[in-house]
């Protein structure tokens, strides 16, 4: 998981979180309800740890991250 502080549209501090999956992760592995459940779990766990910033959660494979870093 990768995270970085960001500012949301209202000027509030937030977190950008990217959940990194193996390159061979099946495209059907995260769909619909699974995505929502994962995002809710991330949000709930952060609140349990005292993190008040809203988490904006993205998902990417290792290949997608590697390709996005290329010039």
Secondary structure, DSSP 8 states (H G I E B T S, - for coil): -EEEEEE-TTS-EEEEEEEEE-TT--GGGS-HHHHHHHHHHHHHHHHHTT--SEEEEEEEEHHHHHHHH--
